[in-house]
Amino acid sequence: MQERQEKLLREFIKRTFVSNLLKEQREEHAVRSYVRSLISEVREEQTLSTLFEAKDMANPHPNTGINKLRDAIRKAKPSIKTKYQQLTTDPEQRESFRNHFLTAMVRLFDELDALNAQAKEVDFDAEEFKVDPGQSDLATPPSDLSSDEMAADISDDGDLNSLLEAIDIEVDDDKNPNDVVSDEFNDAEDKETEKNKTQAQKDFDKKSDDDEKRKEFGTGVDGDSTGRNQAFDAFNLVQTYFSDAYLDLNNPEDIEMFKKWCLYNVKLLLDKYETELASSPEEPNIEDPT
């Protein structure tokens, strides 16, 4: 009888205390493994990033455009990644981000190319603007006519308004061009109104202005508006990196390599960030120990 009771007691202890203890140990082990994997992933990413940057610096590419592109992408990556991977509610948000961001990059290069083309078309030749006093087409007053006599001629032809009308200058009698007091008063009134606005009103006005800019940014591209807005913010953060590097280039081969490989590499970056989101490990199921 005593032996049977002892056996039952051992079985009770095993099922209640030992079983719970083993379960807690397994859960703790799972948590530790998960944390270690995250730490290892971060360390590996930092190490690879450092190695790639060191490699780029130690082994520059034979093309200057590619070297400039490497530097621009290195600066832009953190902002693009953060803005892109914040969009986790719906995959359509990230798809919209991709479409708007890549379209904006294409437009950026088109605009920069157009500005460069316009600058090259302007060929200022100083020789064309030199005037030969002996062959000038400009009318000059007779040398024997005094300033008083010229003033008398003007008076004879009519009053000042008639003269201005004759040379096609409109006279606005209702507005005095020298009236700066009203303008200063209006500016001061606007500043006072702006000063008296609450922070909520300022935030609302800024949001309204940003909405108009974002709509213009998304012209011609369909997609989720949240993804569009996020792409707008990301593009504004990194645009200067690419513009400055691109405008530094003058060699046609460098320019072509920068533009072609920039668009391709930005697309690869977005693919990589999407893969990282898809492969994120699931959080382990941890029960409340109480």
LINLINRA-V418459 format. One record per residue. N is the residue number from 0. RES is the residue in three letters. OMEGA is omega in degrees with one decimal (* if undefined). BURIAL is + if it has 24 or more other ideal C-beta (glycine too) atoms within 12 Angstrom, else -. Layout:
N:RES:OMEGA:BURIAL
N:RES:OMEGA:BURIAL
This chain:
0:MET:-180.0:-
1:GLN:-179.5:-
2:GLU:179.0:-
3:ARG:177.3:-
4:GLN:178.6:-
5:GLU:179.8:-
6:LYS:177.8:-
7:LEU:178.8:-
8:LEU:178.6:-
9:ARG:179.6:-
10:GLU:178.2:-
11:PHE:179.2:-
12:ILE:-178.4:-
13:LYS:-176.8:-
14:ARG:-176.1:-
15:THR:-173.0:-
16:PHE:-175.6:-
17:VAL:-179.2:-
18:SER:178.6:-
19:ASN:179.6:-
20:LEU:178.5:-
21:LEU:178.9:-
22:LYS:178.5:-
23:GLU:179.6:-
24:GLN:178.7:-
25:ARG:178.5:-
26:GLU:177.9:-
27:GLU:178.6:-
28:HIS:179.1:-
29:ALA:178.9:-
30:VAL:179.8:-
31:ARG:179.4:-
32:SER:179.9:-
33:TYR:179.8:-
34:VAL:179.1:-
35:ARG:179.9:-
36:SER:177.7:-
37:LEU:179.4:-
38:ILE:-179.8:-
39:SER:180.0:-
40:GLU:179.8:-
41:VAL:179.7:-
42:ARG:-179.7:-
43:GLU:179.6:-
44:GLU:179.2:-
45:GLN:-179.8:-
46:THR:179.9:-
47:LEU:179.2:-
48:SER:179.1:-
49:THR:-179.6:-
50:LEU:-179.2:-
51:PHE:178.9:-
52:GLU:178.7:-
53:ALA:178.8:-
54:LYS:178.9:-
55:ASP:-179.3:-
56:MET:-177.4:-
57:ALA:-176.9:-
58:ASN:179.3:-
59:PRO:179.9:-
60:HIS:178.9:-
61:PRO:-179.2:-
62:ASN:-178.7:-
63:THR:-179.8:+
64:GLY:178.9:+
65:ILE:178.1:+
66:ASN:177.0:+
67:LYS:179.1:+
68:LEU:177.8:+
69:ARG:-178.2:+
70:ASP:-179.8:+
71:ALA:-179.2:+
72:ILE:178.7:+
73:ARG:179.7:+
74:LYS:-173.1:-
75:ALA:-173.1:+
76:LYS:-176.8:+
77:PRO:-178.8:-
78:SER:-179.7:+
79:ILE:-178.4:+
80:LYS:-178.4:+
81:THR:-177.9:-
82:LYS:-177.6:+
83:TYR:-173.7:+
84:GLN:171.5:+
85:GLN:-176.7:-
86:LEU:-174.1:+
87:THR:-178.2:-
88:THR:-175.1:-
89:ASP:177.4:-
90:PRO:179.2:-
91:GLU:177.3:-
92:GLN:-179.7:+
93:ARG:177.0:+
94:GLU:177.5:+
95:SER:177.0:+
96:PHE:-179.2:+
97:ARG:-175.9:+
98:ASN:-178.4:+
99:HIS:-176.4:+
100:PHE:-179.5:+
101:LEU:176.6:+
102:THR:178.3:+
103:ALA:178.4:+
104:MET:177.8:+
105:VAL:179.0:+
106:ARG:-179.5:+
107:LEU:-179.7:+
108:PHE:176.9:+
109:ASP:-179.4:-
110:GLU:179.6:-
111:LEU:178.0:+
112:ASP:179.0:-
113:ALA:178.8:-
114:LEU:177.2:-
115:ASN:179.7:-
116:ALA:178.7:-
117:GLN:-179.5:-
118:ALA:-179.6:-
119:LYS:180.0:-
120:GLU:-179.5:-
121:VAL:-178.6:-
122:ASP:-176.1:-
123:PHE:178.8:-
124:ASP:-176.4:-
125:ALA:-177.6:-
126:GLU:-177.9:-
127:GLU:-175.2:-
128:PHE:175.9:-
129:LYS:-177.8:-
130:VAL:175.7:-
131:ASP:-177.0:-
132:PRO:-177.8:-
133:GLY:-175.6:-
134:GLN:-176.6:-
135:SER:176.3:-
136:ASP:-177.9:-
137:LEU:179.6:-
138:ALA:178.9:-
139:THR:-179.2:-
140:PRO:176.8:-
141:PRO:-175.9:-
142:SER:-177.1:-
143:ASP:-178.7:-
144:LEU:-177.8:-
145:SER:180.0:-
146:SER:178.0:-
147:ASP:-179.8:-
148:GLU:177.6:-
149:MET:178.8:-
150:ALA:178.7:-
151:ALA:178.9:-
152:ASP:179.3:-
153:ILE:-179.8:-
154:SER:-179.1:-
155:ASP:-176.8:-
156:ASP:179.4:-
157:GLY:-179.1:-
158:ASP:-175.2:-
159:LEU:-179.8:-
160:ASN:178.4:-
161:SER:179.6:-
162:LEU:180.0:-
163:LEU:177.9:-
164:GLU:-179.0:-
165:ALA:179.7:-
166:ILE:170.4:-
167:ASP:173.9:-
168:ILE:-179.3:-
169:GLU:178.9:-
170:VAL:179.5:-
171:ASP:-177.4:-
172:ASP:-174.3:-
173:ASP:-175.8:-
174:LYS:177.1:-
175:ASN:-177.8:-
176:PRO:-179.1:-
177:ASN:-178.0:-
178:ASP:-179.9:-
179:VAL:-177.5:-
180:VAL:-179.6:-
181:SER:179.5:-
182:ASP:179.5:-
183:GLU:179.3:-
184:PHE:179.3:-
185:ASN:178.3:-
186:ASP:179.7:-
187:ALA:179.1:-
188:GLU:178.3:-
189:ASP:179.6:-
190:LYS:179.9:-
191:GLU:178.3:-
192:THR:178.7:-
193:GLU:-179.0:-
194:LYS:-175.9:-
195:ASN:178.7:-
196:LYS:173.9:-
197:THR:179.2:-
198:GLN:178.4:-
199:ALA:177.9:-
200:GLN:178.5:-
201:LYS:178.9:-
202:ASP:179.8:-
203:PHE:179.0:-
204:ASP:179.3:-
205:LYS:178.7:-
206:LYS:179.4:-
207:SER:178.1:-
208:ASP:-179.5:-
209:ASP:180.0:-
210:ASP:178.6:-
211:GLU:179.4:-
212:LYS:179.8:-
213:ARG:176.7:+
214:LYS:177.6:-
215:GLU:178.5:-
216:PHE:-177.1:+
217:GLY:-179.0:+
218:THR:177.0:-
219:GLY:-178.7:-
220:VAL:177.9:+
221:ASP:176.6:-
222:GLY:-179.8:+
223:ASP:-175.7:+
224:SER:177.7:-
225:THR:176.4:+
226:GLY:177.2:+
227:ARG:-179.1:+
228:ASN:179.8:+
229:GLN:177.0:+
230:ALA:177.5:+
231:PHE:-179.6:+
232:ASP:-179.5:+
233:ALA:-178.9:+
234:PHE:178.3:+
235:ASN:-180.0:+
236:LEU:-171.0:+
237:VAL:-174.4:+
238:GLN:-176.2:+
239:THR:179.3:-
240:TYR:-177.5:+
241:PHE:-179.3:+
242:SER:-178.1:+
243:ASP:-178.9:-
244:ALA:-177.4:+
245:TYR:-178.1:+
246:LEU:175.8:+
247:ASP:-173.9:-
248:LEU:177.3:+
249:ASN:179.3:-
250:ASN:-177.5:-
251:PRO:179.9:-
252:GLU:177.8:-
253:ASP:-179.1:+
254:ILE:-178.9:+
255:GLU:179.8:-
256:MET:179.9:+
257:PHE:-175.4:+
258:LYS:-176.2:+
259:LYS:-176.0:-
260:TRP:176.2:+
261:CYS:-179.1:+
262:LEU:-179.3:+
263:TYR:-177.3:-
264:ASN:176.0:+
265:VAL:176.9:+
266:LYS:177.8:-
267:LEU:178.1:-
268:LEU:-179.7:+
269:LEU:174.6:+
270:ASP:-179.5:-
271:LYS:-179.2:-
272:TYR:176.5:+
273:GLU:178.8:+
274:THR:178.7:-
275:GLU:178.5:-
276:LEU:-177.0:-
277:ALA:-175.1:-
278:SER:179.7:-
279:SER:-179.0:-
280:PRO:179.3:-
281:GLU:179.0:-
282:GLU:-179.4:-
283:PRO:-179.4:-
284:ASN:-176.3:-
285:ILE:-178.8:-
286:GLU:175.7:-
287:ASP:-176.1:-
288:PRO:-177.9:-
289:THR:*:-
